[in-house]
Amino acid sequence: MNVSVVLFTSDLRLHDHPPLRAALDAAREVVPLFVRDRAVDGAGFAVPNRLAFLADCLRDLDAGLRERGGRLVVRSGDVVEEVCRVACETAAGEVHLSADVSGYAQRREERLRRTLAAQGVRLHVHEAVTTAVAPGTVTPAASDHFAVFTPYFRHWSRQRLRDALGAPRTVRVPDGVGSAGLPSHRGVSVGLASGGETEGRRRLSAWLRGGIADYADRHDDLAGDATSRLSPHLHFGTLSPVELVHRARATGGPGAEAFVRQLAWRDFHRQVLAARPDAAYADYRTRHDRWRTEDTAREEVEAWREGRTGYPVVDAAMRQLRHEGWMHNRGRLLTASFLAKTLYIDWRVGARHFLQLLVDGDVANNQLNWQWVAGTGTDTRPNRVLNPVAQAKRYDPDGAYVRRWVPELAGIEGPVVHEPWKLRGRDRAAVGYPEPVVDLSVGLGRFRRARGLG
Ligand SMILES: Cc1cc2nc3c(=O)[nH]c(=O)nc-3n(C[C@H](O)[C@H](O)[C@H](O)COP(=O)(O)OP(=O)(O)OC[C@H]3O[C@@H](n4cnc5c(N)ncnc54)[C@H](O)[C@@H]3O)c2cc1C
């Protein structure tokens, strides 16, 4: 065969890319194609922070391909129409694509298969490219997916992963294939991380040399910022989950084990979403909630979004999100619990705000983690409520995280930084920090009544 097409989606890398390897093995020339998909823009997923990161990824991918004698072909429009057009223009015999899990990705694959077949072009879909273990590989006896993480993880850990592939040496692209220019975008968060495979691999090497060893002990330390920050690279696929698991395991130790467990959480949510695509917006397990909404709790929603709830650790995390387009996992847990449980506001309101800003904003991880926290997902303790003051004292014991992100409280010494309402009269007025939007016991009572817990 003369030409194959590789459609890049959530796998914007050259290392460990089975579709690219298969296309290069099958044909003399390959079209590495990225389609700026109109439907993704239309669904509101194309937000500034992720567009800026994506632009970095595409630039880096193009540069990597050029070093190997090729280039990236960029089109925009309907993804299926564009792929078919490119296949037709180049008389390609095959299109290669990584499997993905969302309802949208599943429909895209289906449409591509049908439309390409009508053109006499074969679609090859490659599993375990955007996950370490493909959804559906491990299943319980009576279901198509695991609904509880612990047994899933036991099975997941026993899987033999394929070997990670190196990057190709050369990529020959047919002459004359038209391409739009590479996009360029600016994020809205001033502290946004840079994207691209080169940057992802640099971060990964630094992580394996340094941070991973202490990960088991320090991953919950809000101020320590001791997690990998590889999530946007996993979301855009500039790093391969298979390669990450291999390299973490080769490093060894409790830190690496704890890190690999988090990668399994990522696969876990993906196998849930693959089997239940509607879990992106509908309760995975209804608790018959009658949530407060954006309309009925407007002021509280605004206070939460803007980081002025009067609970310092919640506000610190929400301000980190706005500033960096990223938030520490412990911050995500406690801000989500605060919205969905303490304020009893629909988890979808919070999930939407996160997706608006997160550079790693991801349908599977975001929506299913939100549901986990809201108690409508896979958490086996659906009614637990995180107390933000107790969380702050435990995970930010010195108050350094709060002082970093809430400048009004930067001068407050000691543990009272987590409970500024305890400051005396004049000191309290001087800091200019808001009063709590809700009394925690009132919030807890409302939630317990709503869930029929008395
Ligand atoms: C309410 C809420 C919303 C979230 N939204 C997202 C999201 O949109 N995108 C996203 O990638 N993660 C999301 N997470 C999961 C987690 O918070 C982030 O993956 C993590 O904070 C990213 O930082 P890191 O790369 O330093 O993680 P590390 O601690 O270094 O973990 C390594 C990798 O493991 C995966 N991982 C870690 N924790 C989880 C988890 N709980 N569930 C699934 N995968 C996990 C991520 O891919 C992460 O990059 C969310 C969690 C909560 C509670």
The ligand as an SDF file (V2000), in Angstrom:
LIG
                    3D

 53 58  0  0  0  0  0  0  0  0999 V2000
  -13.8170   16.7030   41.5610 C   0  0  0  0  0  0  0  0  0  0  0  0
  -12.6210   16.1620   40.8090 C   0  0  0  0  0  0  0  0  0  0  0  0
  -12.4330   16.4850   39.4790 C   0  0  0  0  0  0  0  0  0  0  0  0
  -11.3380   15.9790   38.7740 C   0  0  0  0  0  0  0  0  0  0  0  0
  -11.1890   16.2990   37.4410 N   0  0  0  0  0  0  0  0  0  0  0  0
  -10.1610   15.7700   36.7390 C   0  0  0  0  0  0  0  0  0  0  0  0
  -10.0000   16.0640   35.3660 C   0  0  0  0  0  0  0  0  0  0  0  0
  -10.8010   16.7620   34.7500 O   0  0  0  0  0  0  0  0  0  0  0  0
   -8.9310   15.5290   34.7280 N   0  0  0  0  0  0  0  0  0  0  0  0
   -8.0250   14.7270   35.3700 C   0  0  0  0  0  0  0  0  0  0  0  0
   -7.0720   14.2710   34.7290 O   0  0  0  0  0  0  0  0  0  0  0  0
   -8.1760   14.4210   36.6530 N   0  0  0  0  0  0  0  0  0  0  0  0
   -9.2010   14.9180   37.3720 C   0  0  0  0  0  0  0  0  0  0  0  0
   -9.3290   14.6050   38.6950 N   0  0  0  0  0  0  0  0  0  0  0  0
   -8.4230   13.6080   39.3000 C   0  0  0  0  0  0  0  0  0  0  0  0
   -7.1720   14.1760   39.9640 C   0  0  0  0  0  0  0  0  0  0  0  0
   -7.5060   15.2020   40.8400 O   0  0  0  0  0  0  0  0  0  0  0  0
   -6.1560   14.7070   38.9680 C   0  0  0  0  0  0  0  0  0  0  0  0
   -5.9020   13.7240   37.9740 O   0  0  0  0  0  0  0  0  0  0  0  0
   -4.8270   15.0280   39.6390 C   0  0  0  0  0  0  0  0  0  0  0  0
   -5.0140   15.9790   40.6500 O   0  0  0  0  0  0  0  0  0  0  0  0
   -3.8610   15.5620   38.6000 C   0  0  0  0  0  0  0  0  0  0  0  0
   -2.6620   15.9350   39.1870 O   0  0  0  0  0  0  0  0  0  0  0  0
   -1.3290   15.0810   38.9810 P   0  0  0  0  0  0  0  0  0  0  0  0
   -1.1020   14.8260   37.5530 O   0  0  0  0  0  0  0  0  0  0  0  0
   -0.2590   15.7910   39.7380 O   0  0  0  0  0  0  0  0  0  0  0  0
   -1.7370   13.7280   39.7010 O   0  0  0  0  0  0  0  0  0  0  0  0
   -0.8620   12.5580   40.3440 P   0  0  0  0  0  0  0  0  0  0  0  0
   -1.2590   12.4800   41.7680 O   0  0  0  0  0  0  0  0  0  0  0  0
    0.5730   12.7300   40.0310 O   0  0  0  0  0  0  0  0  0  0  0  0
   -1.4450   11.2530   39.6500 O   0  0  0  0  0  0  0  0  0  0  0  0
   -0.9300   10.7540   38.4150 C   0  0  0  0  0  0  0  0  0  0  0  0
   -2.0320   10.6120   37.4020 C   0  0  0  0  0  0  0  0  0  0  0  0
   -2.9860    9.6670   37.8530 O   0  0  0  0  0  0  0  0  0  0  0  0
   -4.2940   10.0530   37.4020 C   0  0  0  0  0  0  0  0  0  0  0  0
   -5.1380   10.3090   38.5760 N   0  0  0  0  0  0  0  0  0  0  0  0
   -4.7750   10.7800   39.7760 C   0  0  0  0  0  0  0  0  0  0  0  0
   -5.8470   10.8330   40.6100 N   0  0  0  0  0  0  0  0  0  0  0  0
   -6.8990   10.4080   39.8990 C   0  0  0  0  0  0  0  0  0  0  0  0
   -8.2850   10.2410   40.1830 C   0  0  0  0  0  0  0  0  0  0  0  0
   -8.8200   10.5270   41.3840 N   0  0  0  0  0  0  0  0  0  0  0  0
   -9.0860    9.7930   39.2030 N   0  0  0  0  0  0  0  0  0  0  0  0
   -8.5870    9.4760   37.9880 C   0  0  0  0  0  0  0  0  0  0  0  0
   -7.2950    9.6170   37.6550 N   0  0  0  0  0  0  0  0  0  0  0  0
   -6.4580   10.0760   38.6130 C   0  0  0  0  0  0  0  0  0  0  0  0
   -4.1330   11.3450   36.6110 C   0  0  0  0  0  0  0  0  0  0  0  0
   -4.0700   11.0490   35.2660 O   0  0  0  0  0  0  0  0  0  0  0  0
   -2.8120   11.8900   37.1560 C   0  0  0  0  0  0  0  0  0  0  0  0
   -2.1450   12.7390   36.2490 O   0  0  0  0  0  0  0  0  0  0  0  0
  -10.4140   15.1250   39.4190 C   0  0  0  0  0  0  0  0  0  0  0  0
  -10.6060   14.8160   40.7690 C   0  0  0  0  0  0  0  0  0  0  0  0
  -11.6900   15.3320   41.4630 C   0  0  0  0  0  0  0  0  0  0  0  0
  -11.8790   14.9640   42.9100 C   0  0  0  0  0  0  0  0  0  0  0  0
  1  2  1  0
  2  3  1  0
  2 52  2  0
  3  4  2  0
  4  5  1  0
  4 50  1  0
  5  6  2  0
  6  7  1  0
  6 13  1  0
  7  8  2  0
  7  9  1  0
  9 10  1  0
 10 11  2  0
 10 12  1  0
 12 13  2  0
 13 14  1  0
 14 15  1  0
 14 50  1  0
 15 16  1  0
 16 17  1  0
 16 18  1  0
 18 19  1  0
 18 20  1  0
 20 21  1  0
 20 22  1  0
 22 23  1  0
 23 24  1  0
 24 25  2  0
 24 26  1  0
 24 27  1  0
 27 28  1  0
 28 29  2  0
 28 30  1  0
 28 31  1  0
 31 32  1  0
 32 33  1  0
 33 34  1  0
 33 48  1  0
 34 35  1  0
 35 36  1  0
 35 46  1  0
 36 37  1  0
 36 45  1  0
 37 38  2  0
 38 39  1  0
 39 40  1  0
 39 45  2  0
 40 41  1  0
 40 42  2  0
 42 43  1  0
 43 44  2  0
 44 45  1  0
 46 47  1  0
 46 48  1  0
 48 49  1  0
 50 51  2  0
 51 52  1  0
 52 53  1  0
M  END
$$$$
